[in-house]
Amino acid sequence: MNGREDKKSNNLFFLCSLIEYIARKTKNKRSYIVNQIGKKELTHIYEYADIYHSENIDKVMSELIEKCDINDGTYDNLSNCKYNIPTHWDIGKVYKRLIIQLGKTQNRDYIELLIEVYNSWISAKIDDYNSSMYYENESYLYESYLAGKVLVQ
């Protein structure tokens, strides 16, 4: 992997992790966070993620919440979790891998794919930490996403 692609991957990882972090702190579905931030701001964060990543994540989160008018919600997928809760970095990696795989095969912009994935059925499945979806391998998630349903293993 060349340096350019590695930076894109790292930036996408940071952006997905930030979305997860904000969603947890504000108790919102990930789709709400993505839609409130919007494509223009998502693109900006993605392009400058290496700079944002060097800042305190709570500061970045607070500024985005205010700038994008993100209100507190009632969605809490953490308190009902019966098992170890994955970190926001863990979940960011899951979304990053799926988006990169889709980008490779569909030759589409990562931000467009990010918006699509977070607004799809698979987001609710990944965010159910009592299921096994969030720790499935990337090819299984990819094939399930394309099929539009959880595949039988």
Helices and strands as residue ranges (DSSP letters): H 3-26, H 30-47, H 49-52, H 57-67, H 88-106, H 110-118, H 121-126, G 133-135, H 138-147
